[in-house]
């Protein structure tokens, strides 16, 4: 019980640390948290579930690529770019899910 509270507190402190750092340190810390999340998801898929899938990296790459293209080519504000990037990533995930559903329906 005490260990779980200590773990929860350390997670909270680690998450809140990104808002207390300076500009460059905040950028590095946020990127580190993103890579940690991707590594944990890969560990769950490959290590625990035994499935080899790189789709979560592809979805993150599509979202990042969309945000960069929208920010540099369209010269949009950062909030608008992030929202549009999330929408594009969500659309890509829906297309992938639809492809899986259609493939399973056609196979049976």
C-alpha positions as a Markdown table, in Angstrom:
| # | Residue | x | y | z |
|---|---|---|---|---|
| 1 | Unk | 0.0 | 0.0 | 0.0 |
| 2 | Unk | 2.8 | 2.4 | 0.9 |
| 3 | Unk | 4.8 | 1.4 | -2.1 |
| 4 | Unk | 1.8 | 2.1 | -4.5 |
| 5 | Unk | 1.3 | 5.6 | -2.9 |
| 6 | Unk | 5.0 | 6.3 | -3.3 |
| 7 | Unk | 4.9 | 5.2 | -6.9 |
| 8 | Unk | 1.8 | 7.4 | -7.6 |
| 9 | Unk | 3.5 | 10.4 | -5.9 |
| 10 | Unk | 6.7 | 9.9 | -7.9 |
| 11 | Unk | 4.6 | 9.7 | -11.2 |
| 12 | Unk | 2.8 | 12.9 | -10.2 |
| 13 | Unk | 6.1 | 14.7 | -9.5 |
| 14 | Unk | 7.6 | 13.4 | -12.8 |
| 15 | Unk | 4.6 | 14.7 | -14.7 |
| 16 | Unk | 4.6 | 18.0 | -13.0 |
| 17 | Unk | 8.3 | 18.5 | -13.5 |
| 18 | Unk | 7.8 | 19.4 | -17.2 |
| 19 | Unk | 5.9 | 22.6 | -16.2 |
| 20 | Unk | 8.6 | 23.8 | -13.8 |
| 21 | Unk | 11.6 | 23.5 | -16.0 |
| 22 | Unk | 13.1 | 26.1 | -18.4 |
| 23 | Unk | 12.5 | 26.2 | -22.2 |
| 24 | Unk | 15.1 | 23.8 | -23.5 |
| 25 | Unk | 14.9 | 21.5 | -20.5 |
| 26 | Unk | 11.1 | 21.3 | -20.8 |
| 27 | Unk | 11.4 | 20.4 | -24.5 |
| 28 | Unk | 13.9 | 17.6 | -23.8 |
| 29 | Unk | 11.8 | 16.3 | -20.8 |
| 30 | Unk | 8.6 | 16.2 | -22.9 |
| 31 | Unk | 10.3 | 14.4 | -25.7 |
| 32 | Unk | 11.7 | 11.9 | -23.1 |
| 33 | Unk | 8.2 | 11.3 | -21.8 |
| 34 | Unk | 6.9 | 10.6 | -25.3 |
| 35 | Unk | 9.7 | 8.1 | -26.0 |
| 36 | Unk | 9.0 | 6.4 | -22.6 |
| 37 | Unk | 5.4 | 6.0 | -23.5 |
| 38 | Unk | 6.3 | 4.5 | -26.9 |
| 39 | Unk | 8.8 | 2.2 | -25.3 |
| 40 | Unk | 6.3 | 1.0 | -22.7 |
| 41 | Unk | 3.7 | 0.3 | -25.3 |
| 42 | Unk | 6.3 | -1.6 | -27.4 |
| 43 | Unk | 7.3 | -3.6 | -24.3 |
| 44 | Unk | 3.7 | -4.5 | -23.6 |
| 45 | Unk | 3.0 | -5.6 | -27.2 |
| 46 | Unk | 6.2 | -7.4 | -27.9 |
| 47 | Unk | 7.3 | -8.6 | -24.4 |
| 48 | Unk | 4.0 | -9.4 | -22.7 |
| 49 | Unk | 1.6 | -10.1 | -25.5 |
| 50 | Unk | 4.1 | -11.6 | -27.8 |
| 51 | Unk | 3.0 | -9.7 | -30.9 |
| 52 | Unk | 5.3 | -7.9 | -33.2 |
| 53 | Unk | 3.6 | -4.7 | -34.3 |
| 54 | Unk | 5.1 | -1.3 | -35.2 |
| 55 | Unk | 1.8 | 0.4 | -35.8 |
| 56 | Unk | 1.9 | 2.6 | -32.7 |
| 57 | Unk | 5.2 | 4.1 | -33.9 |
| 58 | Unk | 3.6 | 4.7 | -37.3 |
| 59 | Unk | 0.7 | 6.5 | -35.8 |
| 60 | Unk | 2.9 | 8.7 | -33.7 |
| 61 | Unk | 5.0 | 9.4 | -36.8 |
| 62 | Unk | 2.0 | 10.3 | -38.9 |
| 63 | Unk | 0.8 | 12.7 | -36.2 |
| 64 | Unk | 4.2 | 14.3 | -35.8 |
| 65 | Unk | 4.7 | 14.6 | -39.6 |
| 66 | Unk | 1.2 | 16.2 | -39.9 |
| 67 | Unk | 2.0 | 18.7 | -37.2 |
| 68 | Unk | 5.3 | 19.8 | -38.7 |
| 69 | Unk | 3.8 | 20.1 | -42.2 |
| 70 | Unk | 0.9 | 22.1 | -40.9 |
| 71 | Unk | 3.2 | 24.4 | -38.9 |
| 72 | Unk | 5.7 | 25.1 | -41.6 |
| 73 | Unk | 3.7 | 25.1 | -44.8 |
| 74 | Unk | 0.4 | 26.5 | -43.6 |
| 75 | Unk | 1.9 | 28.8 | -40.9 |
| 76 | Unk | -0.9 | 28.0 | -38.4 |
| 77 | Unk | -0.9 | 28.7 | -34.7 |
| 78 | Unk | 0.5 | 26.0 | -32.5 |
| 79 | Unk | -2.9 | 25.2 | -30.8 |
| 80 | Unk | -4.6 | 24.8 | -34.2 |
| 81 | Unk | -1.7 | 22.7 | -35.5 |
| 82 | Unk | -1.9 | 20.3 | -32.5 |
| 83 | Unk | -5.6 | 19.9 | -32.8 |
| 84 | Unk | -5.4 | 19.2 | -36.6 |
| 85 | Unk | -2.5 | 16.8 | -35.9 |
| 86 | Unk | -4.7 | 14.9 | -33.4 |
| 87 | Unk | -7.5 | 14.9 | -35.9 |
| 88 | Unk | -5.3 | 13.5 | -38.7 |
| 89 | Unk | -3.9 | 10.9 | -36.3 |
| 90 | Unk | -7.4 | 9.9 | -35.2 |
| 91 | Unk | -8.4 | 9.6 | -38.9 |
| 92 | Unk | -5.4 | 7.4 | -39.6 |
| 93 | Unk | -6.3 | 5.1 | -36.7 |
| 94 | Unk | -9.9 | 4.9 | -37.9 |
| 95 | Unk | -8.8 | 3.9 | -41.4 |
| 96 | Unk | -6.6 | 1.2 | -40.0 |
| 97 | Unk | -9.4 | -0.1 | -37.8 |
| 98 | Unk | -11.7 | -0.1 | -40.8 |
| 99 | Unk | -9.2 | -2.0 | -42.8 |
| 100 | Unk | -8.9 | -4.7 | -40.1 |
| 101 | Unk | -12.7 | -5.0 | -39.8 |
| 102 | Unk | -13.1 | -5.3 | -43.6 |
| 103 | Unk | -10.3 | -7.9 | -43.8 |
| 104 | Unk | -11.9 | -10.0 | -41.1 |
| 105 | Unk | -15.4 | -9.8 | -42.7 |
| 106 | Unk | -14.0 | -10.8 | -46.1 |
| 107 | Unk | -12.1 | -13.7 | -44.6 |
| 108 | Unk | -15.1 | -15.3 | -43.0 |
